[in-house]
Amino acid sequence: MKTIIVTGGAGFLGSHLCERLLARGNDVICVDNFFSGRKENVQHLMGNTRFELVRHDIVHPLYLEADQIYNLACPASPVAYQYNPIKTIKTSTVGMVNMLGLAKRCRARILHTSTSEVYGDPDVHPQREDYWGNVNPLGPRSCYDEGKRVAESLCVNYHLAHGMEVRIVRIFNTYGPRMDPNDGRVVSNFIMQALRGEPLTIYGDGSQTRSFCYVDDLIEGLMRMMDQDDDIGPVNIGNPVENTMLELAEAVLSVTGSDAPITHVDLPKDDPKQRCPDITKAKQLLGWEPQVDLKTGLGKATEYYRATQFDAS
């Protein structure tokens, strides 16, 4: 049994991770400032004596004791991270320094969740971990992209300077229950539009691609990365099956049983044309690959939005 801190623990991914870590018998300290996290996401864990919820912003130092730290703190949807770009940058830089300092003091292993956004609009496809990326450092997405790139550098340099046990994963598009229905990401957008009978909004002609990983698969990858002793990363964690936005829209319409139309609007600035992980390293190092196919995952996400009675009117 370990004491494990999960920053961003009341968020979409963080709440699922807290759940899995508790199921293993660990003590879990969930740290969240509730900017994009929701107390409802961890409400079902509050009665567990091994679970503790701490309201805290990691931009400020945190004084706790732990054996492991999962750093998931940072808004991940464009709507959220562009709302306050400076705060987003500070979370990934100042916040990262604070979490690394905490890990150094506790001699804890720390796993940082980076992102496929470090690859920018890639001119290498699929994306391997040794690709340096094609990021616009001045664009509207840069507060998130560049913040995560700096955070990776901080992790590596703390490891080199202090011998710290760091782990870095690069997360690709993830979806599933507890994803905020209004956070502006494509899966939640499409499902909510379909349930409301509204046109599904596709940016551009819909030929741009993404890969979609179901949340349970993603959490399994994070935990395996934390548990292995051989490599600090980075390691891509995502689904190597590539889908166009049109294919995704059609899959959502099929799963939801909706006859909503599809509409097209202009592409946002710096929106990547292709995004798909090469997961060779994850397979070899972690014995990991996704298990949940897109149709099954979309069905589970749709059930969640219907069951929690999000406003579909």
C-alpha positions in Angstrom: 0.0 0.0 0.0 1.3 3.5 -0.9 0.2 7.0 -0.3 -0.4 8.6 -3.7 -1.1 12.2 -4.6 -3.2 12.8 -7.7 -3.1 16.5 -8.8 -6.1 17.4 -10.9 -7.7 14.4 -9.2 -11.3 15.7 -9.5 -11.0 16.1 -13.3 -12.2 13.7 -16.0 -9.0 11.6 -16.0 -8.0 12.2 -12.4 -11.2 10.9 -10.9 -10.9 7.6 -12.8 -7.3 7.3 -11.7 -8.2 7.9 -8.0 -10.8 5.2 -8.3 -8.4 2.7 -9.7 -5.7 3.5 -7.2 -8.1 3.1 -4.3 -9.2 -0.2 -5.7 -5.6 -1.4 -5.4 -5.7 -0.6 -1.7 -3.7 2.7 -1.8 -4.3 5.8 0.2 -5.1 8.6 -2.3 -4.9 12.3 -1.8 -6.8 14.1 -4.5 -5.6 17.7 -5.1 -7.7 20.0 -7.2 -8.5 23.7 -7.5 -11.8 23.0 -9.3 -11.1 25.2 -12.2 -12.1 22.4 -14.6 -12.4 19.6 -12.1 -15.8 18.9 -10.4 -16.6 17.6 -6.9 -19.3 15.5 -8.5 -16.6 13.4 -10.2 -15.2 12.2 -6.8 -18.4 12.4 -4.7 -18.7 8.6 -4.8 -15.2 8.3 -3.2 -15.8 10.6 -0.3 -17.0 7.8 2.0 -13.8 5.8 1.5 -11.5 6.3 4.6 -8.4 6.0 2.3 -9.5 8.9 0.2 -8.8 12.6 1.0 -9.8 15.6 -1.0 -7.6 18.8 -0.8 -8.6 22.0 -2.5 -5.3 23.5 -3.7 -3.8 25.2 -6.8 -0.3 23.7 -7.5 0.9 27.1 -8.7 1.4 27.5 -4.9 3.7 25.1 -3.0 2.1 22.0 -1.5 3.3 20.4 1.7 2.2 16.8 1.9 3.9 13.4 2.2 3.6 10.7 -0.5 5.3 7.7 -2.1 4.1 8.6 -5.6 2.7 11.6 -7.4 0.6 11.7 -10.5 0.6 15.2 -11.9 -2.6 15.7 -14.0 -3.2 19.3 -13.0 -3.9 21.5 -16.1 -7.1 22.2 -18.1 -7.0 20.1 -21.2 -9.7 21.4 -23.5 -9.1 24.5 -25.7 -12.1 26.2 -24.2 -10.7 25.8 -20.7 -7.0 26.4 -21.3 -7.5 29.4 -23.5 -9.8 31.1 -20.9 -6.8 32.2 -18.9 -3.7 31.4 -21.0 -1.2 32.9 -18.5 -2.6 30.7 -15.7 -2.4 27.7 -18.0 1.3 28.4 -18.6 1.9 28.9 -14.9 0.2 25.6 -14.0 2.6 23.7 -16.4 5.7 25.5 -15.4 5.5 27.0 -11.8 3.1 24.2 -10.9 5.5 21.6 -12.3 8.4 23.0 -10.3 6.3 22.8 -7.2 5.4 19.2 -7.8 8.9 18.2 -8.6 10.1 20.0 -5.4 7.5 18.0 -3.4 8.7 14.8 -5.0 12.3 15.6 -4.3 11.6 16.3 -0.7 9.5 13.2 -0.2 11.8 11.0 -2.5 8.6 10.1 -4.3 8.3 8.9 -7.9 6.4 11.4 -10.0 4.5 10.8 -13.3 3.8 13.8 -15.4 1.0 13.7 -17.9 2.1 15.5 -21.0 0.1 15.6 -24.2 0.1 14.8 -27.9 -0.1 18.6 -28.4 3.7 18.8 -27.9 3.8 17.5 -31.5 1.8 20.5 -32.8 0.6 20.2 -36.4 2.9 17.2 -37.1 4.8 16.7 -40.4 5.8 13.2 -39.2 3.0 10.6 -39.1 2.2 8.7 -37.0 4.0 10.5 -34.2 6.9 8.8 -32.4 8.4 9.9 -29.1 11.6 11.0 -30.8 9.8 13.5 -33.1 10.4 17.1 -31.8 7.1 18.5 -33.1 5.9 21.4 -35.2 4.4 23.9 -32.6 3.5 27.5 -33.1 5.0 29.2 -30.0 2.9 32.3 -30.5 -0.5 30.8 -31.5 -3.7 30.5 -29.4 -2.8 26.9 -28.4 0.7 27.7 -27.3 -0.2 28.4 -23.7 -1.0 24.6 -23.4 1.5 23.2 -26.0 4.6 25.1 -24.8 3.7 24.8 -21.1 3.6 21.0 -21.5 6.9 21.0 -23.4 8.6 23.0 -20.7 7.2 20.7 -18.1 8.8 17.7 -19.9 12.1 19.5 -19.9 11.8 20.3 -16.1 11.1 16.6 -15.4 14.2 15.4 -17.4 16.5 18.0 -15.8 15.3 17.3 -12.3 16.1 13.6 -13.1 19.6 14.4 -14.4 20.4 16.9 -11.7 19.0 15.1 -8.6 18.6 11.5 -9.7 14.8 11.8 -9.2 12.4 9.1 -10.4 10.3 10.8 -13.0 8.0 9.3 -15.6 6.5 11.2 -18.7 3.5 10.1 -20.7 2.1 11.9 -23.8 -1.7 11.5 -23.8 -3.6 11.4 -27.0 -7.3 12.2 -27.3 -9.2 10.5 -24.5 -13.0 10.2 -23.9 -15.5 8.5 -21.7 -17.7 9.0 -18.7 -17.2 12.2 -16.6 -15.8 14.2 -19.5 -17.4 17.6 -19.2 -20.2 17.7 -21.8 -19.5 21.4 -22.4 -15.7 21.4 -22.5 -15.5 21.9 -26.3 -13.8 18.6 -27.2 -15.0 16.8 -30.2 -16.4 13.6 -28.7 -18.5 15.4 -26.0 -19.5 18.0 -28.5 -20.8 15.4 -31.0 -22.6 13.3 -28.4 -24.4 16.3 -26.8 -25.3 17.7 -30.2 -26.7 14.3 -31.2 -28.7 13.9 -28.0 -30.2 17.4 -28.4 -30.9 16.8 -32.1 -28.7 19.7 -33.1 -26.4 19.7 -36.1 -23.0 18.1 -35.5 -20.4 20.8 -36.0 -17.4 19.7 -38.0 -14.5 22.1 -38.5 -13.3 22.3 -42.1 -14.2 19.5 -44.5 -13.9 16.7 -41.8 -10.9 15.0 -43.4 -8.6 15.9 -40.5 -7.9 12.9 -38.2 -7.6 12.1 -34.6 -7.2 8.9 -32.6 -9.6 8.3 -29.7 -8.6 6.3 -26.6 -11.3 5.2 -24.0 -10.6 6.4 -20.5 -10.2 2.9 -18.9 -7.4 2.1 -21.4 -5.7 5.4 -20.8 -5.7 4.9 -17.0 -4.2 1.4 -17.3 -1.4 2.9 -19.4 -0.6 5.6 -16.8 -0.5 3.0 -14.0 1.8 0.7 -15.9 4.1 3.5 -16.7 4.3 4.5 -13.1 5.0 0.9 -12.0 7.8 0.2 -14.4 11.5 0.8 -13.4 13.3 0.9 -16.8 12.5 4.1 -18.6 11.5 7.7 -17.7 9.8 8.2 -21.0 8.2 10.0 -22.7 5.9 7.3 -23.8 2.8 7.8 -26.1 -0.4 6.6 -24.5 -3.3 6.6 -27.1 -5.2 4.6 -29.6 -3.3 4.0 -32.9 -6.6 3.6 -34.8 -7.1 6.8 -36.8 -10.5 8.3 -37.6 -11.5 11.3 -39.6 -14.0 13.8 -38.0 -16.6 12.7 -40.5 -16.1 9.0 -39.5 -16.4 10.0 -35.8 -19.6 12.0 -36.5 -21.2 9.1 -38.3 -20.2 6.7 -35.4 -21.8 9.1 -32.9 -25.0 9.3 -34.9 -25.1 5.5 -35.1 -24.5 4.9 -31.4 -27.0 7.6 -30.3 -29.6 6.7 -32.8 -29.9 10.4 -33.8 -30.9 11.7 -37.2 -29.2 15.1 -36.6 -27.6 16.7 -39.6 -23.9 17.5 -40.0 -22.7 21.1 -40.6 -19.3 22.5 -41.5 -17.6 25.6 -40.1 -14.1 27.1 -40.6 -11.1 25.4 -39.1 -9.7 27.1 -35.9 -6.1 28.5 -36.1 -3.3 25.9 -35.7 -5.7 22.9 -35.6 -3.6 19.9 -36.5 -4.5 18.0 -39.7 -3.4 14.7 -38.4 -2.8 13.2 -35.0 -2.1 9.5 -34.3 0.3 7.9 -31.9 3.0 5.3 -32.7 2.6 3.1 -29.6 5.5 0.7 -30.3 7.3 1.9 -27.2 4.2 1.4 -25.0 3.7 -2.1 -26.3 7.4 -3.1 -25.7 7.9 -1.3 -22.4 4.5 -1.6 -20.8 2.9 -4.5 -22.6 0.0 -2.0 -23.2 -2.3 -1.3 -26.0 -6.0 -0.2 -26.1 -8.7 -2.8 -25.6 -11.9 -0.8 -26.1 -13.0 -0.1 -29.7 -14.6 3.2 -30.6 -18.2 2.1 -31.0 -18.1 0.4 -27.5 -16.5 3.4 -25.9 -18.9 5.9 -27.5 -21.8 3.7 -26.2 -20.5 4.0 -22.7 -20.0 7.7 -22.9 -23.5 8.2 -24.3 -25.0 6.1 -21.5 -23.2 8.3 -19.0 -24.5 11.6 -20.4 -28.0 10.2 -20.6 -27.9 8.7 -17.0 -26.5 11.8 -15.4 -29.3 13.8 -17.1 -27.2 16.5 -18.6 -29.5 19.1 -20.2 -30.2 17.7 -23.7 -33.0 20.1 -24.3 
